[in-house]
Amino acid sequence: MALTVFAPVASGSGLTPSKARAIRDYWTPQRMRAATPLRLGPTAASSAKGSLHHRIRHIKRRPLRAHGKVFFRVTSALMTYDYECSGTAAKAPSKSLVITAGHCSYDQATLSSNGNAVRKWVFVPAYSHGHAPFGKWPGTTTATTQWQQSSPTISPLGGITGGDLRFDVGAGTVGRLHGKTLQSVVGGRSPGFNLSRHRTYHAIGYPAEPPFDGATEFGCDSTFKTSDNGEGGQPAPIGINCDMTGGSSGGGWVDDKGRLVSVTSYTLNGDDKTLYGPYFGSAIQAFYNSVKSG
């Protein structure tokens, strides 16, 4: 299948220092707390009884500090909203790569053909309750796979329509902060491709719909549960036992060796206990190779 890589956040060679500073200044603690969780699938509040999630402790330590939140603004002819997702710093030659969901890096502006409406994209590693202990890292560019070819759009309520769920992966390349690269400050997860589905997954993210509030990092630990074969072809997305809600989208799934092997993508109607993520096969590997050098 052909690979499509989409869309700079900023034109030219990247953000100027003044524009990067303006993005960091825009994302105040108040705006980060108020951002709307972005999700694929229904709004599904997880049950407190028999919950599958757990709070992630010591998020400032390596390698956990590589995980964090993604914030961005979407502007179209009809709306302007601030959104929140999750993301992971990934090891790459650029030392500046963040992996997230495709729907956390691309939006086809509603009723518009003007391309990507995502603006002010920023990664905040080890985010906690409005705090950015390792800084706010504006994206110089964002990209996504062929997920975007069916023109996905974001609704004002934080839901997504459209997009090929098998390839719901996106990336952001971030600029330096105080002269340092993201990877030198927080490290990064090594991606793993074309691995067996039958492994233990540790999904990490910032769920923000009830009973969560987006302020705290949570995780789910699960062996392989199922494949979603209803998505029209291979590779089918992976399903695990997890009840995290919107806001956890884009959060990394790592295996027992610490390899980044998927990201949180969607849930299905009537099932708030299964979380799906794309299989990191050859198409995602090609996408990674296209963005890894910045």
N, C-alpha and C positions, 0 to 999 in steps of 0.2 A: 504494500500500500504506500502511495506517495506521502511524503512528509511535508507538512506545511508549518513554517515557523512564522509567527506573527508579531510584529508591531512594537516599535519603540515607544516608551513612555515619553521620552524627550527626543527631539530631532537632533541630527548632527551626531557628534562623537560622544555626547553624554550631557549630563547636567553641569551647568556652571556652578562654581562654589556658592554664588549668591542664591541660585535657584534651589540648590540642595539645602542650604540653610533655611530658606523659606518653607520648604517641605517639613523639615524638622520642627520649625517653629509652629507650623500649622497644627501638627499633631500634639496638642497639649494633653495633659492628663485627663482633662474634662472631655475633650473630643474623643480620645481613645476609649474612655469609659462609655460614652454615649453612642459609639458606632453600632450599626445594625449587623447582627450575625448573618452571614451569607450561607445558603445551603442549597443542596440539590435534594429533591424529594420532599416529603411532607414534614410539617412541623410536628415533632413527636416528643413529648415530654417523657423522659425515662422514669421508671418506677423506682421509688426509694427502696422498696422492699426487694431484696435479692438483686441489688444493683451489680452491674458488671464493671463499673469504673472504679478507679481509686485515684487519690490525689498523688501527684508526683512531688516528691520531696527533694530538697537540695538542688533546685533547678539552676543555681549559679555554678555548680560544679561541672567539670568536664566528665563525660561527653554531653550531659543534659543541657548545658548552656547553648548548644547548637540549635535547640528547638525554641520557637518563639511565635509571635503573632505578626500577621500581615494586616496592614491597614491601607485603604485606598478610597478614593472618591470617584464616583461615576456621575458624569454630567451628560444629559441629553436635552432634546427640545422640551421634554416633559418633566424632567426631575433632576435633582442633584442630591445625592445621598452619600454619607460616609459609611463604609462597610468594614467588617473585620473577618479575618480568616486565620489560619495557622500556617506555619511554614517551617522549613528546616534548612540550616546552612549545610551545603553539600561540598565535599572535597572536589576541587576542580583546579585546573591549571591557572585560572584567573584568580583563585583564592577569594572570590567575591560572589559566589553563586548561591542562590536560595531556590529550593524546590518547593512547590506548592501545588494546588489544584489548578487546572486550566481555568475553571470558573472563578478563580481568585486572581487572575492576571489578564483576563480579557472580557470585554462586554461589547456586543454589537449595539450601538446606541439605538434606543427604542425609536422606531419609525424613521430611521436615518441610515444612510449608507456611508457615513463619514468615518468608518473604521473604529478602532478601539477607543472607547469612551473612558477607559480607566486612567485616572490621573492621581498624582500625589501618592504613589505607591511607596510603602516603606516597610521595612522589616525590623522588628523589635525583639531581639533574642532575650530569653529568660524574663519576659514581661511579667509583671505582677502588680495588680491593683493600681494601674496608672503609672507605675514606675518602669524606667528603662535602664537597668543597671549596667548594660554594656552599650548603651547609646541607641539612637534611631538611625537606620541606614537606608537612605532614599535609593530607589531603583533608578539606574541610568537607562536601562531598557527592561521590558518584560517580553516574554514570548510564550507561545503555547503550540501544541501539536495540532493535528488534523481535527481535534475535538471541536474547534471553532468553525469548521466549514459549513455547519448547518445554521450559522448565525444565531448563537445563543443570546438571549437577552435577560436582563435582571429586572424583576418587578420591584415596585416600591416596598413590598413587604419582605423583601430579602430572598425571594425564590428565583430559580433559574428555569428557563424553558429553552429547549434546543441543546445541541451539543452531542457528540458521540462519546458515550460514557466509558467506552473501552479505553479511551485515550485522554481522560480528564487529568492532564498533567500540565503544569506551567512552570515557568522559571523567571526569576528576576536577577539581573546582575546589578549589584550595588556599588556605589562609589566608595572611596576610602574615607575614613573618619579619623581626624587628627593624624593623617599621614599613614594610618595602618589599614590593612585589609581585614575584612570580616573574618576570614579563616585564621588569621594570626591572633585575633582577639578571642574568638569563641570556639575555634576548631571547626570540624565538619564531619558529617557522616559519609562514608564511602558508599556509593550506589552499588546495588547488586542486580544483575540482569540475567534473564533466562534460567532462573533457579527453580527448583521444585516448589510447587504450591504447598506441599505438605511440610510445614514448618511452624514454629511458634512465632507469632507476630506481637509486637509491642507497639500499639498505636498511641501516639502522643498528640495532644492538642488542647485547645482552649474552648470547650463547649460554652455557649452563651445563651441558649434558650433554657427555660425552666427544666429541672431545678437548678441549673447553673446560671452564672452571671457574667462569664467571660473574663473574670479577674484572676482566675487560678488555673494552673496547668493540671490536666488530668490524663490518665492513661487507661488502656484496656490491654490485658494479656490474654491471648487466645491462640489455640491451634487452628489450623485450617478448618473451616466449617462447610463452605459450599462455593460453587461457582455460579454466577448469574449468566445462564446460557440464553437468556431472553433478549440479549442486546444485539443480536443480528450477526454474529460471527465471532471469530477468535481474534485475539485471546480474550476469553470471558473474564469479566471482573471477579475479584476474590471477595468472598464474604467471611467475616469473622464475628465472634460473639462480642458485641460492644453496644452500649446504650448512650454514647455521647451524642450531643445534639448539634444544631447549627452553630457555627463559630469554630468547630473542630475541623471543618473543611480545609483540606490542604496540609493538615498535620501529618508528619512522617510516620510510617510504619517501619520499624527496624526489626531485624531478626536477632537470634541469640548471639550472632557474631557482630552485632552492631551495624550491619549493612542496611542501607535505606532501600526497601524493596517495594514500597507502595506509598500512597497518600490517601487520606480520607476523601471520599468522593460523594457518596449518596446513601440514602436508605430507601426502602420500598414501602408503599402503602400497606398499613396493617401490621407492620413488623418493625418495632422500635428497638429490637434487640440484636439486629444484624446490621453491621456496617460494611459497606462495599468500597473497594479501592481498585484502581486499574492494575493489571498484571504488568510488571516491568519486563517486557520482552524486547524483541529486536527493534520495534518501532520506537519505544521509549528510549532505548539505548542510542538509536540514531539521533533522537531529539537531544539527549544529553550531550552527545558529541558535537551537535551543532551550536550549543550554547556554552560549553564548558570553558572556552577560552575568553569569554566576555565579548 
